[in-house]
Amino acid sequence: MSDNRKKILIIEDDPDIAALEKDYLENDNFEVVIEGDGHKGMERALKEQFALILLDLMLPGKDGMTICREIREKVDIPILMVTARIEDIDKVRGLGLGADDYITKPFAPAELVARVKAHIARYTRFTETNEKLKTLSITDELTKLNNRRSFSEYMDLVWKQGHRLMLPINVLMIDVDYFKRYNDTLGHLEGDKALVSIARCLKNHVKRETDFAARFGGEEFVCLLPFIEKDEAFDFAKTLVTSVENMKIPHPMNEHSNYLTISAGMASIVPDNNNSQTQLLDEADKALYMAKETGRNKVVLK
């Protein structure tokens, strides 16, 4: 059995109908699982991953309507109701409780397969679109780093953990030196390329799963280094500053180097009831200002 076959769950108490549905779908390369009992079918639907559920309306024990509603409350999966009752009220109720479509018995093999394929394709497109939108909402479009929104969300999580475990959190605020001059001299396209290169350098240096790098806005980046001592975080920052200059991206208007460089400000804190995320970010920002005022292309620890 091929690993890429879509798996369908049939919940149907009539073994002859279930066998027909199974044959139709297996002939079109679907993997099919049959459950004749509503309770067992629902348990299986919640425990295993299926591409679609074919759900009979009239089942002993727990009817299809109840199963449909309870499955829909817990998992997002296409549900195709199967019924011999053609009264409109059943169709409306079925769709209202979360069913994606219905098909009436008897049905032609081609109709069943076509509807199953259509709903799986629609669901796949919907899921892919949602994933893309989710990625776009947390990712900076230019650099592909995390964006400011995702940084704030991660900071909330890390702050709570640091507070509970009494562990330090280090923040590194980063600014590209003389970036306006770089843009004005070489153009915005080159400026964008420079930001992408710096983001790539930053991403390459962030090794631990708990570390988090993001574009904060414009030519400013931020790096969260939780649960390590500030000396270790400071060493990371110094290495990053050196690595950016070592990329040797020419910067004709940089007063402190022939190449593109960054300045960084770092702050470290153990979260407690007397401090806050805002305070930590403000301290890192003040340190960044000091780095820029005292020569750039360096790190200042606040």
Long-range contacts (C-beta under 8 A, 24 or more apart in sequence): 1-31, 2-29, 5-29, 5-30, 5-31, 6-30, 6-31, 6-51, 6-52, 6-120, 7-31, 7-32, 7-33, 7-48, 7-49, 7-50, 7-51, 8-32, 8-33, 8-50, 8-51, 8-52, 8-53, 8-54, 8-116, 9-33, 9-35, 9-41, 9-44, 9-45, 9-48, 9-50, 9-52, 9-53, 9-54, 10-34, 10-35, 10-53, 10-54, 11-35, 11-36, 11-38, 11-41, 11-42, 11-45, 11-53, 11-54, 11-55, 11-56, 11-59, 11-64, 11-67, 12-36, 12-54, 12-56, 12-59, 12-82, 13-37, 13-38, 13-56, 13-58, 13-59, 13-60, 14-56, 17-56, 17-82, 17-105, 21-54, 21-82, 21-112, 24-109, 24-112, 24-113, 25-112, 25-113, 25-116, 27-109, 28-113, 28-117, 30-116, 37-61, 38-62, 38-63, 38-64, 38-66, 38-67, 41-67, 42-67, 42-70, 42-71, 45-71, 45-75, 45-77, 46-71, 46-74, 46-75, 50-77, 51-77, 51-78, 51-120, 51-123, 52-77, 52-78, 52-79, 52-80, 52-116, 52-119, 52-120, 52-123, 53-77, 53-78, 53-79, 53-80, 54-80, 54-82, 54-116, 55-79, 55-80, 55-81, 55-82, 55-99, 56-81, 56-82, 56-83, 57-81, 57-82, 57-83, 57-85, 57-90, 57-94, 58-83, 58-84, 58-85, 64-94, 65-93, 65-94, 65-97, 68-94, 68-97, 68-98, 68-99, 69-97, 69-98, 71-98, 72-97, 72-98, 77-123, 78-119, 78-120, 78-122, 78-123, 80-115, 80-116, 80-119, 82-107, 140-199, 140-214, 140-215, 142-192, 142-195, 142-196, 142-215, 143-195, 143-196, 143-198, 143-199, 143-215, 144-199, 145-199, 145-202, 145-203, 145-213, 145-214, 145-215, 145-221, 146-212, 146-213, 146-214, 146-215, 147-214, 147-215, 148-214, 148-215, 148-216, 148-217, 148-222, 150-214, 151-212, 151-214, 151-216, 151-222, 151-224, 154-212, 154-224, 155-224, 155-277, 156-277, 158-210, 158-212, 158-224, 158-226, 159-271, 159-277, 161-226, 161-227, 162-226, 162-227, 162-270, 162-271, 163-271, 163-272, 165-227, 166-270, 166-272, 167-226, 167-227, 167-270, 168-226, 168-227, 168-228, 168-229, 168-230, 168-268, 168-269, 168-270, 169-224, 169-225, 169-226, 169-227, 169-268, 169-269, 169-270, 169-271, 169-280, 170-224, 170-225, 170-226, 170-228, 170-230, 170-233, 170-266, 170-267, 170-268, 171-222, 171-223, 171-224, 171-225, 171-266, 171-267, 171-268, 171-280, 171-281, 171-284, 172-222, 172-223, 172-224, 172-225, 172-233, 172-236, 172-237, 172-240, 172-264, 172-265, 172-266, 172-284, 172-299, 173-216, 173-220, 173-221, 173-222, 173-264, 173-265, 173-266, 173-281, 173-284, 173-285, 173-287, 173-288, 174-202, 174-220, 174-221, 174-222, 174-223, 174-240, 174-262, 174-263, 174-264, 174-288, 175-219, 175-220, 175-221, 175-262, 175-263, 175-264, 175-288, 175-292, 176-219, 176-220, 176-260, 176-261, 176-262, 177-251, 177-254, 177-256, 177-257, 177-260, 177-261, 177-262, 177-263, 177-292, 177-296, 177-297, 178-251, 178-253, 178-254, 178-255, 178-296, 179-218, 179-219, 181-251, 181-253, 181-254, 182-251, 182-253, 182-254, 182-260, 184-253, 185-252, 185-253, 186-252, 194-249, 194-260, 195-219, 197-247, 197-249, 197-260, 198-244, 198-260, 198-262, 201-240, 201-243, 201-244, 201-247, 202-240, 205-236, 205-239, 205-240, 205-243, 222-284, 230-266, 230-268, 230-301, 233-266, 233-268, 234-266, 234-299, 234-301, 237-264, 237-266, 237-299, 238-299, 240-264, 241-297, 241-298, 241-299, 245-297, 255-296, 256-295, 256-296, 256-297, 257-297, 261-296, 261-297, 262-297, 263-288, 263-291, 263-292, 263-296, 263-297, 263-298, 263-299, 264-288, 264-291, 264-298, 264-299, 264-300, 265-289, 265-290, 265-291, 265-299, 265-300, 265-302, 266-299, 266-300, 266-301, 266-302, 267-301, 267-302, 268-301
